[in-house]
Amino acid sequence: MDSPAGRLERLLLGVILPLIFLISIVFINDDLIVKECTNGLCNNYLLVILLIVLTGLLCLLLVILKYTDILNGWFSKEVDSEMLDRLEKEYLEADVANLGSSWAKMEIGHLESKHEEE
């Protein structure tokens, strides 16, 4: 099992590598023609620039995901089995059956501290 961050890294690599391959083919062959030029105005390179910017942003996202903890709130680096164990433990702690005993323990602690003050 893998972490959500690991799966996102694989997804980003799967998108970035074909984009780099596409951009390199466009530069080698110079064959990216979206529409013909009219009156000397061509917008064909706008698409290439957009692909380069998109690839750069995805590479930046990949680097941020891999080497920093900024995106941990969205994509956890915790392995799925550990996350499942932690969530089951939290579920059992928050169970309604234990609510009465937890409340009673908190009340006893509060009353004891209040008696100590008096």
Secondary structure, 3 states (H helix, E strand, C coil): CCCHHHHHHHHHHHHHHHHHHHHHHHHHHCCCCCCCCECCECCHHHHHHHHHHHHHHHHHHHHHHHHCCHHHHCCCCCCHHHHHHHHHHHHHHCCHHHHHHHHHHHHHHHHHHHHHHC
